[in-house]
Amino acid sequence: MNPFLPEFEGQLELVRIPDDFVARIRKRVEEGLLMRGHRKRANYVVRSQGRDEITFGAGDFLTAYNVGLNDVTVRRNGAASVRYHVTFWRWTWTAVAHGAILGLVFLICFLGIERMRRDVAAYAYGPYMFWGLVTFFCLFWPWIMTAIHRKFAEKALQRILREVMS
């Protein structure tokens, strides 16, 4: 899977998946997915559920951007494993929007502040360095963050699933 694509899927092997695992996950989502009782920046809602599958997702902007487990589906895959699929497009698009806004601010400042243009031009490679840094951090960095975030989001989900299934 493309590392810059904001989604991942996997399988978690356990000794045994409880028969009521969907109810357990639902309860955890309702009580607080990351920490029980704390929903301010981790406000998740159950979107659908069946006997062997549950789908939940971020209920608001702060949750979508804070944690990045935007849309999660967990499905039984036999007696001892579950499969999960996670997307975090809202997290990624928020990071991309922040980068674009920052790039626009740099552009406006560069065009509107004569002293800034002089300072950048004062160095032999000043314009290349300035626009190179703006391009990297405003266009490429959000996608690099997406690739980095995948691993940590998956570890967080696996930890939660292990706690729920124990």
N, CA and C atoms as an extended XYZ file, in Angstrom:
498
Properties=species:S:1:pos:R:3:atomname:S:1:resname:S:1:resid:I:1 pbc="F F F"
N         0.847       -1.181        0.000 N   MET     1
C         0.000        0.000        0.000 CA  MET     1
C         0.891        1.242        0.000 C   MET     1
N         0.490        2.250       -0.730 N   ASN     2
C         1.216        3.505       -0.826 CA  ASN     2
C         1.369        4.125        0.563 C   ASN     2
N         2.598        4.428        1.003 N   PRO     3
C         2.785        4.961        2.357 CA  PRO     3
C         2.178        6.347        2.550 C   PRO     3
N         1.922        7.065        1.469 N   PHE     4
C         1.355        8.405        1.586 CA  PHE     4
C        -0.167        8.400        1.517 C   PHE     4
N        -0.751        7.239        1.359 N   LEU     5
C        -2.200        7.098        1.339 CA  LEU     5
C        -2.693        7.002        2.784 C   LEU     5
N        -3.626        7.853        3.194 N   PRO     6
C        -4.051        7.870        4.597 CA  PRO     6
C        -5.046        6.765        4.952 C   PRO     6
N        -4.595        5.546        4.832 N   GLU     7
C        -5.396        4.410        5.278 CA  GLU     7
C        -4.485        3.215        5.484 C   GLU     7
N        -4.957        2.308        6.305 N   PHE     8
C        -4.217        1.071        6.532 CA  PHE     8
C        -5.200       -0.006        6.938 C   PHE     8
N        -4.755       -1.232        6.798 N   GLU     9
C        -5.556       -2.363        7.255 CA  GLU     9
C        -4.601       -3.416        7.781 C   GLU     9
N        -5.138       -4.259        8.606 N   GLY    10
C        -4.303       -5.297        9.178 CA  GLY    10
C        -5.140       -6.330        9.890 C   GLY    10
N        -4.449       -7.223       10.527 N   GLN    11
C        -5.086       -8.316       11.249 CA  GLN    11
C        -4.419       -8.433       12.609 C   GLN    11
N        -5.223       -8.649       13.623 N   LEU    12
C        -4.716       -8.821       14.977 CA  LEU    12
C        -5.046      -10.234       15.432 C   LEU    12
N        -4.015      -10.988       15.752 N   GLU    13
C        -4.173      -12.369       16.218 CA  GLU    13
C        -4.195      -12.375       17.744 C   GLU    13
N        -5.181      -13.034       18.309 N   LEU    14
C        -5.295      -13.186       19.757 CA  LEU    14
C        -5.541      -14.659       20.063 C   LEU    14
N        -5.521      -15.008       21.335 N   VAL    15
C        -5.805      -16.389       21.714 CA  VAL    15
C        -7.234      -16.742       21.319 C   VAL    15
N        -8.155      -15.828       21.615 N   ARG    16
C        -9.569      -16.062       21.306 CA  ARG    16
C       -10.279      -14.719       21.223 C   ARG    16
N       -11.157      -14.585       20.262 N   ILE    17
C       -11.982      -13.382       20.149 CA  ILE    17
C       -13.276      -13.651       20.905 C   ILE    17
N       -13.603      -12.822       21.911 N   PRO    18
C       -14.841      -13.055       22.669 CA  PRO    18
C       -16.075      -12.959       21.769 C   PRO    18
N       -17.102      -13.707       22.118 N   ASP    19
C       -18.344      -13.683       21.342 CA  ASP    19
C       -18.979      -12.294       21.329 C   ASP    19
N       -18.795      -11.548       22.420 N   ASP    20
C       -19.402      -10.222       22.533 CA  ASP    20
C       -18.421       -9.099       22.170 C   ASP    20
N       -17.467       -9.367       21.291 N   PHE    21
C       -16.438       -8.366       21.011 CA  PHE    21
C       -17.024       -7.083       20.416 C   PHE    21
N       -18.098       -7.180       19.626 N   VAL    22
C       -18.723       -5.981       19.065 CA  VAL    22
C       -19.303       -5.120       20.185 C   VAL    22
N       -19.976       -5.740       21.144 N   ALA    23
C       -20.537       -4.998       22.279 CA  ALA    23
C       -19.422       -4.373       23.112 C   ALA    23
N       -18.320       -5.077       23.269 N   ARG    24
C       -17.186       -4.543       24.031 CA  ARG    24
C       -16.581       -3.317       23.344 C   ARG    24
N       -16.426       -3.399       22.035 N   ILE    25
C       -15.872       -2.252       21.306 CA  ILE    25
C       -16.842       -1.082       21.369 C   ILE    25
N       -18.138       -1.353       21.194 N   ARG    26
C       -19.143       -0.288       21.279 CA  ARG    26
C       -19.079        0.404       22.637 C   ARG    26
N       -18.990       -0.377       23.708 N   LYS    27
C       -18.916        0.193       25.055 CA  LYS    27
C       -17.667        1.064       25.192 C   LYS    27
N       -16.536        0.587       24.670 N   ARG    28
C       -15.289        1.349       24.752 CA  ARG    28
C       -15.405        2.660       23.981 C   ARG    28
N       -16.015        2.615       22.807 N   VAL    29
C       -16.207        3.832       22.015 CA  VAL    29
C       -17.085        4.816       22.777 C   VAL    29
N       -18.160        4.332       23.379 N   GLU    30
C       -19.088        5.206       24.095 CA  GLU    30
C       -18.491        5.767       25.377 C   GLU    30
N       -17.624        5.001       26.040 N   GLU    31
C       -17.015        5.461       27.295 CA  GLU    31
C       -15.777        6.316       27.070 C   GLU    31
N       -15.201        6.238       25.907 N   GLY    32
C       -13.969        6.957       25.597 CA  GLY    32
C       -12.972        5.997       24.979 C   GLY    32
N       -12.707        6.170       23.708 N   LEU    33
C       -11.886        5.203       22.986 CA  LEU    33
C       -10.460        5.152       23.510 C   LEU    33
N        -9.831        6.291       23.671 N   LEU    34
C        -8.432        6.303       24.100 CA  LEU    34
C        -8.301        6.117       25.600 C   LEU    34
N        -9.060        6.907       26.339 N   MET    35
C        -9.076        6.799       27.802 CA  MET    35
C       -10.521        6.904       28.249 C   MET    35
N       -10.945        5.967       29.033 N   ARG    36
C       -12.338        5.985       29.490 CA  ARG    36
C       -12.637        7.282       30.236 C   ARG    36
N       -13.773        7.872       29.900 N   GLY    37
C       -14.209        9.086       30.566 CA  GLY    37
C       -13.702       10.367       29.928 C   GLY    37
N       -12.784       10.280       28.981 N   HIS    38
C       -12.235       11.474       28.332 CA  HIS    38
C       -12.633       11.467       26.862 C   HIS    38
N       -13.614       12.318       26.534 N   ARG    39
C       -14.115       12.339       25.160 CA  ARG    39
C       -13.937       13.695       24.489 C   ARG    39
N       -13.373       14.676       25.183 N   LYS    40
C       -13.314       16.023       24.620 CA  LYS    40
C       -12.584       16.059       23.278 C   LYS    40
N       -11.410       15.441       23.207 N   ARG    41
C       -10.646       15.420       21.964 CA  ARG    41
C       -10.555       14.008       21.393 C   ARG    41
N       -11.381       13.126       21.892 N   ALA    42
C       -11.453       11.758       21.373 CA  ALA    42
C       -12.915       11.320       21.380 C   ALA    42
N       -13.727       12.092       20.676 N   ASN    43
C       -15.169       11.876       20.639 CA  ASN    43
C       -15.530       10.990       19.443 C   ASN    43
N       -15.594        9.708       19.691 N   TYR    44
C       -15.913        8.745       18.636 CA  TYR    44
C       -17.356        8.302       18.753 C   TYR    44
N       -17.946        7.978       17.597 N   VAL    45
C       -19.327        7.502       17.559 CA  VAL    45
C       -19.394        6.220       16.734 C   VAL    45
N       -20.269        5.317       17.148 N   VAL    46
C       -20.488        4.082       16.397 CA  VAL    46
C       -21.381        4.419       15.214 C   VAL    46
N       -20.951        4.034       14.032 N   ARG    47
C       -21.712        4.328       12.817 CA  ARG    47
C       -22.593        3.157       12.410 C   ARG    47
N       -22.099        1.939       12.597 N   SER    48
C       -22.901        0.751       12.296 CA  SER    48
C       -22.291       -0.442       13.016 C   SER    48
N       -23.118       -1.442       13.212 N   GLN    49
C       -22.619       -2.662       13.836 CA  GLN    49
C       -23.483       -3.836       13.421 C   GLN    49
N       -22.858       -4.993       13.417 N   GLY    50
C       -23.534       -6.251       13.144 CA  GLY    50
C       -23.023       -7.276       14.139 C   GLY    50
N       -23.297       -8.514       13.902 N   ARG    51
C       -22.862       -9.557       14.834 CA  ARG    51
C       -21.345       -9.707       14.862 C   ARG    51
N       -20.694       -9.575       13.716 N   ASP    52
C       -19.250       -9.790       13.619 CA  ASP    52
C       -18.488       -8.588       13.083 C   ASP    52
N       -19.105       -7.410       13.099 N   GLU    53
C       -18.442       -6.231       12.540 CA  GLU    53
C       -18.963       -4.971       13.205 C   GLU    53
N       -18.082       -4.002       13.390 N   ILE    54
C       -18.471       -2.701       13.920 CA  ILE    54
C       -17.683       -1.624       13.188 C   ILE    54
N       -18.350       -0.521       12.918 N   THR    55
C       -17.713        0.632       12.284 CA  THR    55
C       -17.937        1.838       13.176 C   THR    55
N       -16.859        2.561       13.457 N   PHE    56
C       -16.967        3.790       14.242 CA  PHE    56
C       -16.033        4.826       13.653 C   PHE    56
N       -16.249        6.084       14.055 N   GLY    57
C       -15.415        7.146       13.508 CA  GLY    57
C       -15.420        8.382       14.366 C   GLY    57
N       -14.577        9.319       13.972 N   ALA    58
C       -14.449       10.586       14.687 CA  ALA    58
C       -15.749       11.366       14.571 C   ALA    58
N       -16.228       11.846       15.713 N   GLY    59
C       -17.498       12.550       15.748 CA  GLY    59
C       -17.402       14.044       15.522 C   GLY    59
N       -16.198       14.607       15.578 N   ASP    60
C       -16.051       16.046       15.396 CA  ASP    60
C       -14.650       16.373       14.876 C   ASP    60
N       -14.432       17.656       14.596 N   PHE    61
C       -13.162       18.095       14.015 CA  PHE    61
C       -11.974       17.816       14.928 C   PHE    61
N       -12.098       18.157       16.215 N   LEU    62
C       -10.970       17.951       17.132 CA  LEU    62
C       -10.557       16.487       17.199 C   LEU    62
N       -11.514       15.602       17.203 N   THR    63
C       -11.199       14.170       17.233 CA  THR    63
C       -10.548       13.737       15.927 C   THR    63
N       -11.078       14.201       14.815 N   ALA    64
C       -10.524       13.825       13.509 CA  ALA    64
C        -9.070       14.260       13.387 C   ALA    64
N        -8.732       15.421       13.916 N   TYR    65
C        -7.370       15.926       13.772 CA  TYR    65
C        -6.456       15.505       14.915 C   TYR    65
N        -7.000       15.333       16.088 N   ASN    66
C        -6.175       14.977       17.246 CA  ASN    66
C        -5.629       13.563       17.146 C   ASN    66
N        -6.475       12.619       16.845 N   VAL    67
C        -6.094       11.210       16.904 CA  VAL    67
C        -5.802       10.645       15.523 C   VAL    67
N        -6.655       10.908       14.576 N   GLY    68
C        -6.420       10.422       13.227 CA  GLY    68
C        -7.004        9.063       12.918 C   GLY    68
N        -7.732        8.461       13.833 N   LEU    69
C        -8.470        7.235       13.513 CA  LEU    69
C        -9.855        7.689       13.046 C   LEU    69
N        -9.932        8.269       11.855 N   ASN    70
C       -11.160        8.920       11.408 CA  ASN    70
C       -12.303        7.957       11.144 C   ASN    70
N       -12.048        6.887       10.426 N   ASP    71
C       -13.072        5.884       10.132 CA  ASP    71
C       -12.463        4.502       10.319 C   ASP    71
N       -13.060        3.718       11.216 N   VAL    72
C       -12.494        2.417       11.595 CA  VAL    72
C       -13.557        1.337       11.431 C   VAL    72
N       -13.177        0.242       10.792 N   THR    73
C       -14.023       -0.942       10.706 CA  THR    73
C       -13.246       -2.115       11.278 C   THR    73
N       -13.867       -2.819       12.223 N   VAL    74
C       -13.256       -4.010       12.822 CA  VAL    74
C       -14.200       -5.173       12.552 C   VAL    74
N       -13.636       -6.271       12.039 N   ARG    75
C       -14.444       -7.418       11.622 CA  ARG    75
C       -13.804       -8.704       12.142 C   ARG    75
N       -14.634       -9.594       12.658 N   ARG    76
C       -14.134      -10.909       13.093 CA  ARG    76
C       -13.596      -11.650       11.871 C   ARG    76
N       -12.457      -12.310       12.077 N   ASN    77
C       -11.830      -13.066       10.991 CA  ASN    77
C       -11.452      -14.445       11.523 C   ASN    77
N       -12.436      -15.173       11.981 N   GLY    78
C       -12.185      -16.477       12.579 CA  GLY    78
C       -12.285      -16.403       14.091 C   GLY    78
N       -11.948      -17.497       14.739 N   ALA    79
C       -12.103      -17.587       16.193 CA  ALA    79
C       -11.017      -16.844       16.954 C   ALA    79
N        -9.891      -16.563       16.295 N   ALA    80
C        -8.762      -15.989       17.026 CA  ALA    80
C        -8.178      -14.740       16.379 C   ALA    80
N        -8.892      -14.107       15.469 N   SER    81
C        -8.337      -12.893       14.866 CA  SER    81
C        -9.441      -11.944       14.416 C   SER    81
N        -9.072      -10.687       14.342 N   VAL    82
C        -9.940       -9.651       13.786 CA  VAL    82
C        -9.155       -8.913       12.708 C   VAL    82
N        -9.876       -8.447       11.720 N   ARG    83
C        -9.289       -7.599       10.683 CA  ARG    83
C        -9.812       -6.189       10.902 C   ARG    83
N        -8.986       -5.224       10.580 N   TYR    84
C        -9.407       -3.834       10.713 CA  TYR    84
C        -8.997       -3.059        9.466 C   TYR    84
N        -9.774       -2.036        9.184 N   HIS    85
C        -9.476       -1.112        8.091 CA  HIS    85
C        -9.709        0.293        8.631 C   HIS    85
N        -8.730        1.157        8.447 N   VAL    86
C        -8.788        2.513        8.997 CA  VAL    86
C        -8.452        3.510        7.900 C   VAL    86
N        -9.211        4.596        7.851 N   THR    87
C        -8.855        5.723        6.994 CA  THR    87
C        -8.729        6.961        7.866 C   THR    87
N        -7.837        7.847        7.447 N   PHE    88
C        -7.707        9.115        8.159 CA  PHE    88
C        -7.526       10.271        7.162 C   PHE    88
N        -8.440       10.318        6.207 N   TRP    89
C        -8.432       11.384        5.214 CA  TRP    89
C        -8.680       12.748        5.843 C   TRP    89
N        -9.578       12.844        6.803 N   ARG    90
C        -9.843       14.155        7.423 CA  ARG    90
C        -8.597       14.671        8.125 C   ARG    90
N        -7.866       13.786        8.786 N   TRP    91
C        -6.605       14.167        9.439 CA  TRP    91
C        -5.631       14.698        8.391 C   TRP    91
N        -5.486       13.962        7.286 N   THR    92
C        -4.543       14.349        6.240 CA  THR    92
C        -4.945       15.660        5.576 C   THR    92
N        -6.225       15.797        5.222 N   TRP    93
C        -6.637       17.032        4.547 CA  TRP    93
C        -6.518       18.242        5.465 C   TRP    93
N        -6.678       18.072        6.753 N   THR    94
C        -6.469       19.179        7.683 CA  THR    94
C        -4.997       19.568        7.705 C   THR    94
N        -4.101       18.579        7.715 N   ALA    95
C        -2.664       18.871        7.669 CA  ALA    95
C        -2.294       19.554        6.349 C   ALA    95
N        -2.862       19.096        5.244 N   VAL    96
C        -2.605       19.719        3.943 CA  VAL    96
C        -3.123       21.159        3.941 C   VAL    96
N        -4.308       21.393        4.504 N   ALA    97
C        -4.862       22.749        4.575 CA  ALA    97
C        -3.971       23.659        5.417 C   ALA    97
N        -3.471       23.147        6.543 N   HIS    98
C        -2.550       23.954        7.356 CA  HIS    98
C        -1.312       24.337        6.553 C   HIS    98
N        -0.760       23.374        5.813 N   GLY    99
C         0.409       23.654        4.979 CA  GLY    99
C         0.109       24.690        3.910 C   GLY    99
N        -1.046       24.576        3.267 N   ALA   100
C        -1.420       25.526        2.220 CA  ALA   100
C        -1.616       26.929        2.788 C   ALA   100
N        -2.241       27.021        3.949 N   ILE   101
C        -2.433       28.330        4.588 CA  ILE   101
C        -1.088       28.940        4.949 C   ILE   101
N        -0.204       28.135        5.503 N   LEU   102
C         1.132       28.622        5.850 CA  LEU   102
C         1.877       29.089        4.595 C   LEU   102
N         1.788       28.330        3.509 N   GLY   103
C         2.418       28.733        2.253 CA  GLY   103
C         1.859       30.040        1.732 C   GLY   103
N         0.549       30.220        1.834 N   LEU   104
C        -0.087       31.461        1.404 CA  LEU   104
C         0.388       32.638        2.250 C   LEU   104
N         0.516       32.430        3.554 N   VAL   105
C         1.018       33.486        4.444 CA  VAL   105
C         2.441       33.875        4.048 C   VAL   105
N         3.303       32.886        3.791 N   PHE   106
C         4.672       33.192        3.359 CA  PHE   106
C         4.674       33.962        2.038 C   PHE   106
N         3.837       33.557        1.098 N   LEU   107
C         3.759       34.239       -0.189 CA  LEU   107
C         3.311       35.684       -0.014 C   LEU   107
N         2.266       35.906        0.775 N   ILE   108
C         1.764       37.263        1.013 CA  ILE   108
C         2.831       38.112        1.694 C   ILE   108
N         3.496       37.540        2.698 N   CYS   109
C         4.560       38.288        3.386 CA  CYS   109
C         5.698       38.617        2.424 C   CYS   109
N         6.084       37.656        1.615 N   PHE   110
C         7.181       37.874        0.671 CA  PHE   110
C         6.825       38.972       -0.330 C   PHE   110
N         5.600       38.934       -0.848 N   LEU   111
C         5.190       39.937       -1.831 CA  LEU   111
C         4.912       41.293       -1.198 C   LEU   111
N         4.470       41.308        0.043 N   GLY   112
C         4.051       42.552        0.682 CA  GLY   112
C         5.092       43.245        1.539 C   GLY   112
N         6.155       42.565        1.883 N   ILE   113
C         7.152       43.155        2.785 CA  ILE   113
C         8.478       43.275        2.032 C   ILE   113
N         8.803       44.519        1.676 N   GLU   114
C        10.025       44.786        0.912 CA  GLU   114
C        11.270       44.300        1.645 C   GLU   114
N        11.322       44.526        2.929 N   ARG   115
C        12.503       44.122        3.716 CA  ARG   115
C        12.719       42.605        3.644 C   ARG   115
N        11.652       41.845        3.644 N   MET   116
C        11.769       40.388        3.557 CA  MET   116
C        12.372       39.981        2.212 C   MET   116
N        11.911       40.609        1.131 N   ARG   117
C        12.473       40.302       -0.187 CA  ARG   117
C        13.958       40.642       -0.242 C   ARG   117
N        14.337       41.773        0.351 N   ARG   118
C        15.752       42.164        0.374 CA  ARG   118
C        16.578       41.175        1.178 C   ARG   118
N        16.049       40.758        2.342 N   ASP   119
C        16.789       39.811        3.187 CA  ASP   119
C        16.989       38.467        2.481 C   ASP   119
N        15.967       37.992        1.803 N   VAL   120
C        16.087       36.720        1.081 CA  VAL   120
C        17.096       36.864       -0.057 C   VAL   120
N        17.037       37.978       -0.777 N   ALA   121
C        17.931       38.199       -1.921 CA  ALA   121
C        19.369       38.483       -1.496 C   ALA   121
N        19.595       38.828       -0.235 N   ALA   122
C        20.938       39.181        0.239 CA  ALA   122
C        21.888       37.989        0.232 C   ALA   122
N        21.379       36.800        0.206 N   TYR   123
C        22.211       35.592        0.204 CA  TYR   123
C        22.278       35.026       -1.215 C   TYR   123
N        23.422       34.448       -1.538 N   ALA   124
C        23.631       33.929       -2.892 CA  ALA   124
C        22.530       32.948       -3.301 C   ALA   124
N        22.184       32.049       -2.418 N   TYR   125
C        21.146       31.056       -2.721 CA  TYR   125
C        19.878       31.318       -1.910 C   TYR   125
N        19.711       32.537       -1.454 N   GLY   126
C        18.571       32.904       -0.616 CA  GLY   126
C        17.220       32.549       -1.199 C   GLY   126
N        16.926       32.971       -2.445 N   PRO   127
C        15.613       32.632       -3.014 CA  PRO   127
C        15.390       31.122       -3.141 C   PRO   127
N        16.447       30.388       -3.521 N   TYR   128
C        16.308       28.931       -3.630 CA  TYR   128
C        16.039       28.299       -2.266 C   TYR   128
N        16.774       28.770       -1.270 N   MET   129
C        16.575       28.228        0.088 CA  MET   129
C        15.180       28.579        0.612 C   MET   129
N        14.801       29.850        0.468 N   PHE   130
C        13.512       30.295        0.982 CA  PHE   130
C        12.369       29.523        0.333 C   PHE   130
N        12.311       29.515       -0.995 N   TRP   131
C        11.206       28.854       -1.685 CA  TRP   131
C        11.301       27.343       -1.573 C   TRP   131
N        12.514       26.824       -1.450 N   GLY   132
C        12.676       25.383       -1.225 CA  GLY   132
C        12.091       24.961        0.112 C   GLY   132
N        12.384       25.749        1.159 N   LEU   133
C        11.834       25.442        2.489 CA  LEU   133
C        10.314       25.608        2.514 C   LEU   133
N         9.829       26.685        1.888 N   VAL   134
C         8.375       26.895        1.839 CA  VAL   134
C         7.706       25.730        1.107 C   VAL   134
N         8.269       25.336       -0.025 N   THR   135
C         7.699       24.220       -0.791 CA  THR   135
C         7.719       22.930        0.016 C   THR   135
N         8.855       22.632        0.632 N   PHE   136
C         8.963       21.387        1.393 CA  PHE   136
C         7.959       21.347        2.540 C   PHE   136
N         7.971       22.376        3.392 N   PHE   137
C         7.131       22.317        4.590 CA  PHE   137
C         5.655       22.585        4.315 C   PHE   137
N         5.337       23.284        3.243 N   CYS   138
C         3.931       23.586        2.978 CA  CYS   138
C         3.263       22.596        2.029 C   CYS   138
N         4.040       21.946        1.169 N   LEU   139
C         3.442       21.006        0.224 CA  LEU   139
C         3.767       19.545        0.523 C   LEU   139
N         5.023       19.261        0.826 N   PHE   140
C         5.442       17.865        0.986 CA  PHE   140
C         5.319       17.354        2.418 C   PHE   140
N         5.605       18.214        3.396 N   TRP   141
C         5.621       17.774        4.792 CA  TRP   141
C         4.296       17.172        5.253 C   TRP   141
N         3.129       17.724        4.907 N   PRO   142
C         1.877       17.081        5.349 CA  PRO   142
C         1.748       15.632        4.873 C   PRO   142
N         2.229       15.330        3.679 N   TRP   143
C         2.142       13.961        3.161 CA  TRP   143
C         3.175       13.059        3.823 C   TRP   143
N         4.327       13.617        4.164 N   ILE   144
C         5.321       12.847        4.923 CA  ILE   144
C         4.760       12.533        6.307 C   ILE   144
N         4.089       13.517        6.914 N   MET   145
C         3.450       13.288        8.220 CA  MET   145
C         2.391       12.185        8.125 C   MET   145
N         1.679       12.127        7.022 N   THR   146
C         0.692       11.060        6.815 CA  THR   146
C         1.369        9.699        6.848 C   THR   146
N         2.491        9.581        6.146 N   ALA   147
C         3.222        8.304        6.124 CA  ALA   147
C         3.726        7.937        7.517 C   ALA   147
N         4.205        8.916        8.274 N   ILE   148
C         4.705        8.666        9.633 CA  ILE   148
C         3.551        8.311       10.568 C   ILE   148
N         2.433        8.999       10.409 N   HIS   149
C         1.285        8.835       11.315 CA  HIS   149
C         0.672        7.436       11.243 C   HIS   149
N         0.735        6.818       10.090 N   ARG   150
C         0.111        5.492        9.905 CA  ARG   150
C         0.559        4.495       10.959 C   ARG   150
N         1.860        4.407       11.169 N   LYS   151
C         2.409        3.421       12.106 CA  LYS   151
C         1.886        3.663       13.523 C   LYS   151
N         1.872        4.916       13.945 N   PHE   152
C         1.440        5.225       15.306 CA  PHE   152
C        -0.066        5.036       15.482 C   PHE   152
N        -0.840        5.391       14.467 N   ALA   153
C        -2.288        5.178       14.537 CA  ALA   153
C        -2.609        3.690       14.604 C   ALA   153
N        -1.886        2.883       13.838 N   GLU   154
C        -2.134        1.436       13.856 CA  GLU   154
C        -1.758        0.832       15.205 C   GLU   154
N        -0.648        1.269       15.779 N   LYS   155
C        -0.260        0.768       17.106 CA  LYS   155
C        -1.299        1.146       18.156 C   LYS   155
N        -1.830        2.368       18.073 N   ALA   156
C        -2.856        2.800       19.026 CA  ALA   156
C        -4.103        1.932       18.896 C   ALA   156
N        -4.532        1.662       17.671 N   LEU   157
C        -5.716        0.822       17.469 CA  LEU   157
C        -5.476       -0.591       17.980 C   LEU   157
N        -4.329       -1.161       17.702 N   GLN   158
C        -4.034       -2.515       18.178 CA  GLN   158
C        -4.028       -2.571       19.704 C   GLN   158
N        -3.469       -1.537       20.340 N   ARG   159
C        -3.466       -1.494       21.808 CA  ARG   159
C        -4.897       -1.475       22.337 C   ARG   159
N        -5.731       -0.650       21.745 N   ILE   160
C        -7.129       -0.547       22.175 CA  ILE   160
C        -7.844       -1.883       21.975 C   ILE   160
N        -7.648       -2.510       20.828 N   LEU   161
C        -8.311       -3.794       20.561 CA  LEU   161
C        -7.847       -4.874       21.534 C   LEU   161
N        -6.557       -4.899       21.853 N   ARG   162
C        -6.064       -5.886       22.830 CA  ARG   162
C        -6.708       -5.661       24.201 C   ARG   162
N        -6.805       -4.393       24.613 N   GLU   163
C        -7.430       -4.088       25.907 CA  GLU   163
C        -8.890       -4.519       25.918 C   GLU   163
N        -9.596       -4.238       24.844 N   VAL   164
C       -11.022       -4.565       24.763 CA  VAL   164
C       -11.243       -6.072       24.758 C   VAL   164
N       -10.376       -6.805       24.104 N   MET   165
C       -10.559       -8.255       23.955 CA  MET   165
C       -10.073       -9.049       25.162 C   MET   165
N        -9.343       -8.418       26.064 N   SER   166
C        -8.813       -9.175       27.215 CA  SER   166
C        -9.845       -9.380       28.300 C   SER   166
